[in-house]
Amino acid sequence: ATGNRTHNALQRSLRCLGERGFALLTQRWTALQHTTLSPSRIDDLVRSAHVLTLFEHRRIS
């Protein structure tokens, strides 16, 4: 039971990070909310938005 609780807590914390990151991208970059691009183009758009967000928050230079 203890191992299962530990596993669930780890799973929750990792999911929270992913959800928070995606929420930041979609709120900051409204182009990601309603897009009709093909999946390969969406991938490029998300990667670009992610790099710009990191640059904006001074996590990369």
mmCIF file as Biopython writes it, N, C-alpha, C and O atoms, coordinates in Angstrom:
data_model
#
loop_
_atom_site.group_PDB
_atom_site.id
_atom_site.type_symbol
_atom_site.label_atom_id
_atom_site.label_alt_id
_atom_site.label_comp_id
_atom_site.label_asym_id
_atom_site.label_entity_id
_atom_site.label_seq_id
_atom_site.pdbx_PDB_ins_code
_atom_site.Cartn_x
_atom_site.Cartn_y
_atom_site.Cartn_z
_atom_site.occupancy
_atom_site.B_iso_or_equiv
_atom_site.auth_seq_id
_atom_site.auth_asym_id
_atom_site.pdbx_PDB_model_num
ATOM 1   N N  . ALA A ? 1  ? 0.826  -1.201 0.000   1.0 0.0 1  A 1 
ATOM 2   C CA . ALA A ? 1  ? 0.000  0.000  0.000   1.0 0.0 1  A 1 
ATOM 3   C C  . ALA A ? 1  ? 0.864  1.257  0.000   1.0 0.0 1  A 1 
ATOM 4   O O  . ALA A ? 1  ? 0.557  2.233  -0.684  1.0 0.0 1  A 1 
ATOM 5   N N  . THR A ? 2  ? 1.959  1.222  0.782   1.0 0.0 2  A 1 
ATOM 6   C CA . THR A ? 2  ? 2.833  2.391  0.847   1.0 0.0 2  A 1 
ATOM 7   C C  . THR A ? 2  ? 3.523  2.635  -0.488  1.0 0.0 2  A 1 
ATOM 8   O O  . THR A ? 2  ? 3.645  3.778  -0.930  1.0 0.0 2  A 1 
ATOM 9   N N  . GLY A ? 3  ? 3.975  1.554  -1.131  1.0 0.0 3  A 1 
ATOM 10  C CA . GLY A ? 3  ? 4.617  1.687  -2.435  1.0 0.0 3  A 1 
ATOM 11  C C  . GLY A ? 3  ? 3.665  2.239  -3.480  1.0 0.0 3  A 1 
ATOM 12  O O  . GLY A ? 3  ? 4.057  3.033  -4.335  1.0 0.0 3  A 1 
ATOM 13  N N  . ASN A ? 4  ? 2.405  1.810  -3.402  1.0 0.0 4  A 1 
ATOM 14  C CA . ASN A ? 4  ? 1.394  2.287  -4.345  1.0 0.0 4  A 1 
ATOM 15  C C  . ASN A ? 4  ? 1.119  3.777  -4.138  1.0 0.0 4  A 1 
ATOM 16  O O  . ASN A ? 4  ? 0.964  4.525  -5.103  1.0 0.0 4  A 1 
ATOM 17  N N  . ARG A ? 5  ? 1.060  4.200  -2.880  1.0 0.0 5  A 1 
ATOM 18  C CA . ARG A ? 5  ? 0.836  5.623  -2.590  1.0 0.0 5  A 1 
ATOM 19  C C  . ARG A ? 5  ? 1.999  6.477  -3.080  1.0 0.0 5  A 1 
ATOM 20  O O  . ARG A ? 5  ? 1.801  7.571  -3.607  1.0 0.0 5  A 1 
ATOM 21  N N  . THR A ? 6  ? 3.212  5.966  -2.899  1.0 0.0 6  A 1 
ATOM 22  C CA . THR A ? 6  ? 4.393  6.686  -3.370  1.0 0.0 6  A 1 
ATOM 23  C C  . THR A ? 6  ? 4.370  6.807  -4.887  1.0 0.0 6  A 1 
ATOM 24  O O  . THR A ? 6  ? 4.652  7.868  -5.445  1.0 0.0 6  A 1 
ATOM 25  N N  . HIS A ? 7  ? 4.032  5.708  -5.540  1.0 0.0 7  A 1 
ATOM 26  C CA . HIS A ? 7  ? 3.942  5.712  -7.003  1.0 0.0 7  A 1 
ATOM 27  C C  . HIS A ? 7  ? 2.886  6.712  -7.472  1.0 0.0 7  A 1 
ATOM 28  O O  . HIS A ? 7  ? 3.126  7.473  -8.409  1.0 0.0 7  A 1 
ATOM 29  N N  . ASN A ? 8  ? 1.731  6.714  -6.832  1.0 0.0 8  A 1 
ATOM 30  C CA . ASN A ? 8  ? 0.650  7.633  -7.218  1.0 0.0 8  A 1 
ATOM 31  C C  . ASN A ? 8  ? 1.046  9.093  -6.982  1.0 0.0 8  A 1 
ATOM 32  O O  . ASN A ? 8  ? 0.718  9.963  -7.789  1.0 0.0 8  A 1 
ATOM 33  N N  . ALA A ? 9  ? 1.750  9.361  -5.876  1.0 0.0 9  A 1 
ATOM 34  C CA . ALA A ? 9  ? 2.182  10.729 -5.590  1.0 0.0 9  A 1 
ATOM 35  C C  . ALA A ? 9  ? 3.174  11.215 -6.646  1.0 0.0 9  A 1 
ATOM 36  O O  . ALA A ? 9  ? 3.103  12.359 -7.097  1.0 0.0 9  A 1 
ATOM 37  N N  . LEU A ? 10 ? 4.096  10.341 -7.035  1.0 0.0 10 A 1 
ATOM 38  C CA . LEU A ? 10 ? 5.056  10.698 -8.076  1.0 0.0 10 A 1 
ATOM 39  C C  . LEU A ? 10 ? 4.345  10.953 -9.400  1.0 0.0 10 A 1 
ATOM 40  O O  . LEU A ? 10 ? 4.644  11.916 -10.106 1.0 0.0 10 A 1 
ATOM 41  N N  . GLN A ? 11 ? 3.411  10.085 -9.721  1.0 0.0 11 A 1 
ATOM 42  C CA . GLN A ? 11 ? 2.637  10.223 -10.969 1.0 0.0 11 A 1 
ATOM 43  C C  . GLN A ? 11 ? 1.869  11.550 -10.984 1.0 0.0 11 A 1 
ATOM 44  O O  . GLN A ? 11 ? 1.845  12.246 -11.999 1.0 0.0 11 A 1 
ATOM 45  N N  . ARG A ? 12 ? 1.246  11.894 -9.861  1.0 0.0 12 A 1 
ATOM 46  C CA . ARG A ? 12 ? 0.494  13.149 -9.754  1.0 0.0 12 A 1 
ATOM 47  C C  . ARG A ? 12 ? 1.400  14.357 -9.950  1.0 0.0 12 A 1 
ATOM 48  O O  . ARG A ? 12 ? 1.048  15.297 -10.663 1.0 0.0 12 A 1 
ATOM 49  N N  . SER A ? 13 ? 2.570  14.327 -9.313  1.0 0.0 13 A 1 
ATOM 50  C CA . SER A ? 13 ? 3.459  15.486 -9.407  1.0 0.0 13 A 1 
ATOM 51  C C  . SER A ? 13 ? 3.982  15.674 -10.828 1.0 0.0 13 A 1 
ATOM 52  O O  . SER A ? 13 ? 4.112  16.807 -11.292 1.0 0.0 13 A 1 
ATOM 53  N N  . LEU A ? 14 ? 4.280  14.585 -11.519 1.0 0.0 14 A 1 
ATOM 54  C CA . LEU A ? 14 ? 4.750  14.688 -12.900 1.0 0.0 14 A 1 
ATOM 55  C C  . LEU A ? 14 ? 3.644  15.164 -13.832 1.0 0.0 14 A 1 
ATOM 56  O O  . LEU A ? 14 ? 3.890  15.976 -14.723 1.0 0.0 14 A 1 
ATOM 57  N N  . ARG A ? 15 ? 2.433  14.666 -13.633 1.0 0.0 15 A 1 
ATOM 58  C CA . ARG A ? 15 ? 1.303  15.087 -14.467 1.0 0.0 15 A 1 
ATOM 59  C C  . ARG A ? 15 ? 1.026  16.576 -14.249 1.0 0.0 15 A 1 
ATOM 60  O O  . ARG A ? 15 ? 0.704  17.299 -15.191 1.0 0.0 15 A 1 
ATOM 61  N N  . CYS A ? 16 ? 1.155  17.021 -13.008 1.0 0.0 16 A 1 
ATOM 62  C CA . CYS A ? 16 ? 0.921  18.426 -12.685 1.0 0.0 16 A 1 
ATOM 63  C C  . CYS A ? 16 ? 1.899  19.325 -13.437 1.0 0.0 16 A 1 
ATOM 64  O O  . CYS A ? 16 ? 1.508  20.376 -13.943 1.0 0.0 16 A 1 
ATOM 65  N N  . LEU A ? 17 ? 3.168  18.919 -13.513 1.0 0.0 17 A 1 
ATOM 66  C CA . LEU A ? 17 ? 4.160  19.714 -14.240 1.0 0.0 17 A 1 
ATOM 67  C C  . LEU A ? 17 ? 3.804  19.832 -15.712 1.0 0.0 17 A 1 
ATOM 68  O O  . LEU A ? 17 ? 3.894  20.914 -16.293 1.0 0.0 17 A 1 
ATOM 69  N N  . GLY A ? 18 ? 3.401  18.723 -16.315 1.0 0.0 18 A 1 
ATOM 70  C CA . GLY A ? 18 ? 3.032  18.741 -17.727 1.0 0.0 18 A 1 
ATOM 71  C C  . GLY A ? 18 ? 1.813  19.599 -17.989 1.0 0.0 18 A 1 
ATOM 72  O O  . GLY A ? 18 ? 1.783  20.367 -18.950 1.0 0.0 18 A 1 
ATOM 73  N N  . GLU A ? 19 ? 0.809  19.472 -17.139 1.0 0.0 19 A 1 
ATOM 74  C CA . GLU A ? 19 ? -0.413 20.256 -17.320 1.0 0.0 19 A 1 
ATOM 75  C C  . GLU A ? 19 ? -0.138 21.741 -17.128 1.0 0.0 19 A 1 
ATOM 76  O O  . GLU A ? 19 ? -0.674 22.572 -17.862 1.0 0.0 19 A 1 
ATOM 77  N N  . ARG A ? 20 ? 0.690  22.078 -16.151 1.0 0.0 20 A 1 
ATOM 78  C CA . ARG A ? 20 ? 1.023  23.476 -15.908 1.0 0.0 20 A 1 
ATOM 79  C C  . ARG A ? 20 ? 1.800  24.062 -17.084 1.0 0.0 20 A 1 
ATOM 80  O O  . ARG A ? 20 ? 1.560  25.198 -17.494 1.0 0.0 20 A 1 
ATOM 81  N N  . GLY A ? 21 ? 2.723  23.283 -17.617 1.0 0.0 21 A 1 
ATOM 82  C CA . GLY A ? 21 ? 3.495  23.744 -18.773 1.0 0.0 21 A 1 
ATOM 83  C C  . GLY A ? 21 ? 2.622  23.974 -19.991 1.0 0.0 21 A 1 
ATOM 84  O O  . GLY A ? 21 ? 2.772  24.978 -20.687 1.0 0.0 21 A 1 
ATOM 85  N N  . PHE A ? 22 ? 1.709  23.047 -20.253 1.0 0.0 22 A 1 
ATOM 86  C CA . PHE A ? 22 ? 0.830  23.210 -21.408 1.0 0.0 22 A 1 
ATOM 87  C C  . PHE A ? 22 ? -0.117 24.384 -21.202 1.0 0.0 22 A 1 
ATOM 88  O O  . PHE A ? 22 ? -0.411 25.113 -22.150 1.0 0.0 22 A 1 
ATOM 89  N N  . ALA A ? 23 ? -0.600 24.578 -19.978 1.0 0.0 23 A 1 
ATOM 90  C CA . ALA A ? 23 ? -1.481 25.715 -19.695 1.0 0.0 23 A 1 
ATOM 91  C C  . ALA A ? 23 ? -0.751 27.033 -19.930 1.0 0.0 23 A 1 
ATOM 92  O O  . ALA A ? 23 ? -1.326 27.978 -20.472 1.0 0.0 23 A 1 
ATOM 93  N N  . LEU A ? 24 ? 0.504  27.093 -19.526 1.0 0.0 24 A 1 
ATOM 94  C CA . LEU A ? 24 ? 1.292  28.307 -19.748 1.0 0.0 24 A 1 
ATOM 95  C C  . LEU A ? 24 ? 1.428  28.597 -21.237 1.0 0.0 24 A 1 
ATOM 96  O O  . LEU A ? 24 ? 1.271  29.738 -21.671 1.0 0.0 24 A 1 
ATOM 97  N N  . LEU A ? 25 ? 1.718  27.564 -22.013 1.0 0.0 25 A 1 
ATOM 98  C CA . LEU A ? 25 ? 1.862  27.767 -23.456 1.0 0.0 25 A 1 
ATOM 99  C C  . LEU A ? 25 ? 0.556  28.216 -24.100 1.0 0.0 25 A 1 
ATOM 100 O O  . LEU A ? 25 ? 0.562  29.145 -24.909 1.0 0.0 25 A 1 
ATOM 101 N N  . THR A ? 26 ? -0.564 27.576 -23.759 1.0 0.0 26 A 1 
ATOM 102 C CA . THR A ? 26 ? -1.827 27.921 -24.419 1.0 0.0 26 A 1 
ATOM 103 C C  . THR A ? 26 ? -2.357 29.278 -23.974 1.0 0.0 26 A 1 
ATOM 104 O O  . THR A ? 26 ? -3.019 29.967 -24.750 1.0 0.0 26 A 1 
ATOM 105 N N  . GLN A ? 27 ? -2.073 29.672 -22.729 1.0 0.0 27 A 1 
ATOM 106 C CA . GLN A ? 27 ? -2.523 30.989 -22.288 1.0 0.0 27 A 1 
ATOM 107 C C  . GLN A ? 27 ? -1.669 32.093 -22.894 1.0 0.0 27 A 1 
ATOM 108 O O  . GLN A ? 27 ? -2.181 33.136 -23.300 1.0 0.0 27 A 1 
ATOM 109 N N  . ARG A ? 28 ? -0.372 31.856 -22.950 1.0 0.0 28 A 1 
ATOM 110 C CA . ARG A ? 28 ? 0.543  32.881 -23.455 1.0 0.0 28 A 1 
ATOM 111 C C  . ARG A ? 28 ? 0.481  32.991 -24.970 1.0 0.0 28 A 1 
ATOM 112 O O  . ARG A ? 28 ? 0.558  34.089 -25.521 1.0 0.0 28 A 1 
ATOM 113 N N  . TRP A ? 29 ? 0.343  31.874 -25.632 1.0 0.0 29 A 1 
ATOM 114 C CA . TRP A ? 29 ? 0.352  31.844 -27.091 1.0 0.0 29 A 1 
ATOM 115 C C  . TRP A ? 29 ? -1.026 31.409 -27.579 1.0 0.0 29 A 1 
ATOM 116 O O  . TRP A ? 29 ? -1.280 30.218 -27.757 1.0 0.0 29 A 1 
ATOM 117 N N  . THR A ? 30 ? -1.915 32.378 -27.793 1.0 0.0 30 A 1 
ATOM 118 C CA . THR A ? 30 ? -3.301 32.076 -28.139 1.0 0.0 30 A 1 
ATOM 119 C C  . THR A ? 30 ? -3.434 31.346 -29.468 1.0 0.0 30 A 1 
ATOM 120 O O  . THR A ? 30 ? -4.469 30.733 -29.730 1.0 0.0 30 A 1 
ATOM 121 N N  . ALA A ? 31 ? -2.408 31.398 -30.309 1.0 0.0 31 A 1 
ATOM 122 C CA . ALA A ? 31 ? -2.453 30.663 -31.580 1.0 0.0 31 A 1 
ATOM 123 C C  . ALA A ? 31 ? -2.551 29.161 -31.342 1.0 0.0 31 A 1 
ATOM 124 O O  . ALA A ? 31 ? -2.980 28.423 -32.229 1.0 0.0 31 A 1 
ATOM 125 N N  . LEU A ? 32 ? -2.161 28.700 -30.163 1.0 0.0 32 A 1 
ATOM 126 C CA . LEU A ? 32 ? -2.203 27.269 -29.868 1.0 0.0 32 A 1 
ATOM 127 C C  . LEU A ? 32 ? -3.594 26.804 -29.441 1.0 0.0 32 A 1 
ATOM 128 O O  . LEU A ? 32 ? -3.855 25.601 -29.414 1.0 0.0 32 A 1 
ATOM 129 N N  . GLN A ? 33 ? -4.486 27.727 -29.108 1.0 0.0 33 A 1 
ATOM 130 C CA . GLN A ? 33 ? -5.801 27.332 -28.599 1.0 0.0 33 A 1 
ATOM 131 C C  . GLN A ? 33 ? -6.715 26.806 -29.694 1.0 0.0 33 A 1 
ATOM 132 O O  . GLN A ? 33 ? -7.370 25.780 -29.511 1.0 0.0 33 A 1 
ATOM 133 N N  . HIS A ? 34 ? -6.767 27.481 -30.809 1.0 0.0 34 A 1 
ATOM 134 C CA . HIS A ? 34 ? -7.674 27.085 -31.895 1.0 0.0 34 A 1 
ATOM 135 C C  . HIS A ? 34 ? -6.888 27.063 -33.196 1.0 0.0 34 A 1 
ATOM 136 O O  . HIS A ? 34 ? -6.836 28.057 -33.920 1.0 0.0 34 A 1 
ATOM 137 N N  . THR A ? 35 ? -6.290 25.945 -33.480 1.0 0.0 35 A 1 
ATOM 138 C CA . THR A ? 35 ? -5.483 25.854 -34.691 1.0 0.0 35 A 1 
ATOM 139 C C  . THR A ? 35 ? -5.990 24.729 -35.577 1.0 0.0 35 A 1 
ATOM 140 O O  . THR A ? 35 ? -6.483 23.711 -35.093 1.0 0.0 35 A 1 
ATOM 141 N N  . THR A ? 36 ? -5.863 24.926 -36.861 1.0 0.0 36 A 1 
ATOM 142 C CA . THR A ? 36 ? -6.301 23.902 -37.813 1.0 0.0 36 A 1 
ATOM 143 C C  . THR A ? 36 ? -5.120 23.374 -38.618 1.0 0.0 36 A 1 
ATOM 144 O O  . THR A ? 36 ? -5.292 22.828 -39.708 1.0 0.0 36 A 1 
ATOM 145 N N  . LEU A ? 37 ? -3.924 23.540 -38.072 1.0 0.0 37 A 1 
ATOM 146 C CA . LEU A ? 37 ? -2.724 23.069 -38.758 1.0 0.0 37 A 1 
ATOM 147 C C  . LEU A ? 37 ? -2.615 21.552 -38.686 1.0 0.0 37 A 1 
ATOM 148 O O  . LEU A ? 37 ? -3.249 20.910 -37.849 1.0 0.0 37 A 1 
ATOM 149 N N  . SER A ? 38 ? -1.815 20.999 -39.560 1.0 0.0 38 A 1 
ATOM 150 C CA . SER A ? 38 ? -1.553 19.563 -39.504 1.0 0.0 38 A 1 
ATOM 151 C C  . SER A ? 38 ? -0.695 19.268 -38.269 1.0 0.0 38 A 1 
ATOM 152 O O  . SER A ? 38 ? 0.009  20.156 -37.790 1.0 0.0 38 A 1 
ATOM 153 N N  . PRO A ? 39 ? -0.740 18.048 -37.753 1.0 0.0 39 A 1 
ATOM 154 C CA . PRO A ? 39 ? 0.027  17.711 -36.546 1.0 0.0 39 A 1 
ATOM 155 C C  . PRO A ? 39 ? 1.522  18.029 -36.651 1.0 0.0 39 A 1 
ATOM 156 O O  . PRO A ? 39 ? 2.129  18.444 -35.664 1.0 0.0 39 A 1 
ATOM 157 N N  . SER A ? 40 ? 2.114  17.843 -37.812 1.0 0.0 40 A 1 
ATOM 158 C CA . SER A ? 40 ? 3.547  18.145 -37.934 1.0 0.0 40 A 1 
ATOM 159 C C  . SER A ? 40 ? 3.809  19.647 -37.815 1.0 0.0 40 A 1 
ATOM 160 O O  . SER A ? 40 ? 4.832  20.051 -37.263 1.0 0.0 40 A 1 
ATOM 161 N N  . ARG A ? 41 ? 2.917  20.460 -38.315 1.0 0.0 41 A 1 
ATOM 162 C CA . ARG A ? 41 ? 3.076  21.915 -38.200 1.0 0.0 41 A 1 
ATOM 163 C C  . ARG A ? 41 ? 2.779  22.384 -36.777 1.0 0.0 41 A 1 
ATOM 164 O O  . ARG A ? 41 ? 3.414  23.318 -36.288 1.0 0.0 41 A 1 
ATOM 165 N N  . ILE A ? 42 ? 1.826  21.747 -36.117 1.0 0.0 42 A 1 
ATOM 166 C CA . ILE A ? 42 ? 1.539  22.101 -34.725 1.0 0.0 42 A 1 
ATOM 167 C C  . ILE A ? 42 ? 2.766  21.829 -33.870 1.0 0.0 42 A 1 
ATOM 168 O O  . ILE A ? 42 ? 3.083  22.607 -32.969 1.0 0.0 42 A 1 
ATOM 169 N N  . ASP A ? 43 ? 3.458  20.731 -34.146 1.0 0.0 43 A 1 
ATOM 170 C CA . ASP A ? 43 ? 4.670  20.391 -33.409 1.0 0.0 43 A 1 
ATOM 171 C C  . ASP A ? 43 ? 5.696  21.515 -33.531 1.0 0.0 43 A 1 
ATOM 172 O O  . ASP A ? 43 ? 6.300  21.917 -32.537 1.0 0.0 43 A 1 
ATOM 173 N N  . ASP A ? 44 ? 5.891  22.018 -34.744 1.0 0.0 44 A 1 
ATOM 174 C CA . ASP A ? 44 ? 6.831  23.125 -34.957 1.0 0.0 44 A 1 
ATOM 175 C C  . ASP A ? 44 ? 6.384  24.378 -34.209 1.0 0.0 44 A 1 
ATOM 176 O O  . ASP A ? 44 ? 7.207  25.080 -33.620 1.0 0.0 44 A 1 
ATOM 177 N N  . LEU A ? 45 ? 5.094  24.656 -34.232 1.0 0.0 45 A 1 
ATOM 178 C CA . LEU A ? 45 ? 4.556  25.836 -33.562 1.0 0.0 45 A 1 
ATOM 179 C C  . LEU A ? 45 ? 4.748  25.743 -32.049 1.0 0.0 45 A 1 
ATOM 180 O O  . LEU A ? 45 ? 5.146  26.718 -31.412 1.0 0.0 45 A 1 
ATOM 181 N N  . VAL A ? 46 ? 4.466  24.574 -31.475 1.0 0.0 46 A 1 
ATOM 182 C CA . VAL A ? 46 ? 4.614  24.390 -30.027 1.0 0.0 46 A 1 
ATOM 183 C C  . VAL A ? 46 ? 6.078  24.493 -29.623 1.0 0.0 46 A 1 
ATOM 184 O O  . VAL A ? 46 ? 6.401  25.107 -28.606 1.0 0.0 46 A 1 
ATOM 185 N N  . ARG A ? 47 ? 6.959  23.900 -30.409 1.0 0.0 47 A 1 
ATOM 186 C CA . ARG A ? 47 ? 8.396  23.992 -30.101 1.0 0.0 47 A 1 
ATOM 187 C C  . ARG A ? 47 ? 8.867  25.448 -30.127 1.0 0.0 47 A 1 
ATOM 188 O O  . ARG A ? 47 ? 9.623  25.874 -29.255 1.0 0.0 47 A 1 
ATOM 189 N N  . SER A ? 48 ? 8.427  26.191 -31.108 1.0 0.0 48 A 1 
ATOM 190 C CA . SER A ? 48 ? 8.817  27.603 -31.206 1.0 0.0 48 A 1 
ATOM 191 C C  . SER A ? 48 ? 8.279  28.404 -30.029 1.0 0.0 48 A 1 
ATOM 192 O O  . SER A ? 48 ? 8.998  29.214 -29.443 1.0 0.0 48 A 1 
ATOM 193 N N  . ALA A ? 49 ? 7.027  28.181 -29.689 1.0 0.0 49 A 1 
ATOM 194 C CA . ALA A ? 49 ? 6.425  28.890 -28.555 1.0 0.0 49 A 1 
ATOM 195 C C  . ALA A ? 49 ? 7.142  28.537 -27.259 1.0 0.0 49 A 1 
ATOM 196 O O  . ALA A ? 49 ? 7.339  29.396 -26.399 1.0 0.0 49 A 1 
ATOM 197 N N  . HIS A ? 50 ? 7.530  27.276 -27.121 1.0 0.0 50 A 1 
ATOM 198 C CA . HIS A ? 50 ? 8.236  26.841 -25.913 1.0 0.0 50 A 1 
ATOM 199 C C  . HIS A ? 50 ? 9.587  27.539 -25.795 1.0 0.0 50 A 1 
ATOM 200 O O  . HIS A ? 50 ? 9.940  28.018 -24.717 1.0 0.0 50 A 1 
ATOM 201 N N  . VAL A ? 51 ? 10.337 27.602 -26.870 1.0 0.0 51 A 1 
ATOM 202 C CA . VAL A ? 51 ? 11.640 28.272 -26.853 1.0 0.0 51 A 1 
ATOM 203 C C  . VAL A ? 51 ? 11.473 29.754 -26.531 1.0 0.0 51 A 1 
ATOM 204 O O  . VAL A ? 51 ? 12.233 30.304 -25.732 1.0 0.0 51 A 1 
ATOM 205 N N  . LEU A ? 52 ? 10.490 30.401 -27.143 1.0 0.0 52 A 1 
ATOM 206 C CA . LEU A ? 52 ? 10.262 31.822 -26.872 1.0 0.0 52 A 1 
ATOM 207 C C  . LEU A ? 52 ? 9.843  32.059 -25.425 1.0 0.0 52 A 1 
ATOM 208 O O  . LEU A ? 52 ? 10.238 33.056 -24.821 1.0 0.0 52 A 1 
ATOM 209 N N  . THR A ? 53 ? 9.050  31.156 -24.868 1.0 0.0 53 A 1 
ATOM 210 C CA . THR A ? 53 ? 8.629  31.281 -23.472 1.0 0.0 53 A 1 
ATOM 211 C C  . THR A ? 53 ? 9.820  31.123 -22.540 1.0 0.0 53 A 1 
ATOM 212 O O  . THR A ? 53 ? 9.959  31.883 -21.581 1.0 0.0 53 A 1 
ATOM 213 N N  . LEU A ? 54 ? 10.682 30.149 -22.808 1.0 0.0 54 A 1 
ATOM 214 C CA . LEU A ? 54 ? 11.885 29.980 -21.988 1.0 0.0 54 A 1 
ATOM 215 C C  . LEU A ? 54 ? 12.780 31.211 -22.085 1.0 0.0 54 A 1 
ATOM 216 O O  . LEU A ? 54 ? 13.325 31.662 -21.078 1.0 0.0 54 A 1 
ATOM 217 N N  . PHE A ? 55 ? 12.932 31.752 -23.281 1.0 0.0 55 A 1 
ATOM 218 C CA . PHE A ? 55 ? 13.734 32.958 -23.469 1.0 0.0 55 A 1 
ATOM 219 C C  . PHE A ? 55 ? 13.123 34.129 -22.704 1.0 0.0 55 A 1 
ATOM 220 O O  . PHE A ? 55 ? 13.834 34.910 -22.072 1.0 0.0 55 A 1 
ATOM 221 N N  . GLU A ? 56 ? 11.810 34.239 -22.769 1.0 0.0 56 A 1 
ATOM 222 C CA . GLU A ? 56 ? 11.099 35.324 -22.095 1.0 0.0 56 A 1 
ATOM 223 C C  . GLU A ? 56 ? 11.292 35.258 -20.580 1.0 0.0 56 A 1 
ATOM 224 O O  . GLU A ? 56 ? 11.403 36.290 -19.919 1.0 0.0 56 A 1 
ATOM 225 N N  . HIS A ? 57 ? 11.332 34.046 -20.037 1.0 0.0 57 A 1 
ATOM 226 C CA . HIS A ? 57 ? 11.498 33.866 -18.591 1.0 0.0 57 A 1 
ATOM 227 C C  . HIS A ? 57 ? 12.968 33.738 -18.208 1.0 0.0 57 A 1 
ATOM 228 O O  . HIS A ? 57 ? 13.288 33.349 -17.085 1.0 0.0 57 A 1 
ATOM 229 N N  . ARG A ? 58 ? 13.857 34.064 -19.134 1.0 0.0 58 A 1 
ATOM 230 C CA . ARG A ? 58 ? 15.300 34.073 -18.923 1.0 0.0 58 A 1 
ATOM 231 C C  . ARG A ? 58 ? 15.863 32.723 -18.480 1.0 0.0 58 A 1 
ATOM 232 O O  . ARG A ? 58 ? 16.823 32.664 -17.713 1.0 0.0 58 A 1 
ATOM 233 N N  . ARG A ? 59 ? 15.262 31.652 -18.965 1.0 0.0 59 A 1 
ATOM 234 C CA . ARG A ? 59 ? 15.790 30.325 -18.661 1.0 0.0 59 A 1 
ATOM 235 C C  . ARG A ? 59 ? 16.792 29.877 -19.714 1.0 0.0 59 A 1 
ATOM 236 O O  . ARG A ? 59 ? 17.534 28.917 -19.506 1.0 0.0 59 A 1 
ATOM 237 N N  . ILE A ? 60 ? 16.811 30.577 -20.849 1.0 0.0 60 A 1 
ATOM 238 C CA . ILE A ? 60 ? 17.849 30.363 -21.861 1.0 0.0 60 A 1 
ATOM 239 C C  . ILE A ? 60 ? 18.315 31.730 -22.327 1.0 0.0 60 A 1 
ATOM 240 O O  . ILE A ? 60 ? 17.598 32.720 -22.180 1.0 0.0 60 A 1 
ATOM 241 N N  . SER A ? 61 ? 19.491 31.786 -22.878 1.0 0.0 61 A 1 
ATOM 242 C CA . SER A ? 61 ? 19.985 33.099 -23.333 1.0 0.0 61 A 1 
ATOM 243 C C  . SER A ? 61 ? 20.331 33.053 -24.796 1.0 0.0 61 A 1 
ATOM 244 O O  . SER A ? 61 ? 20.762 34.058 -25.360 1.0 0.0 61 A 1 
#
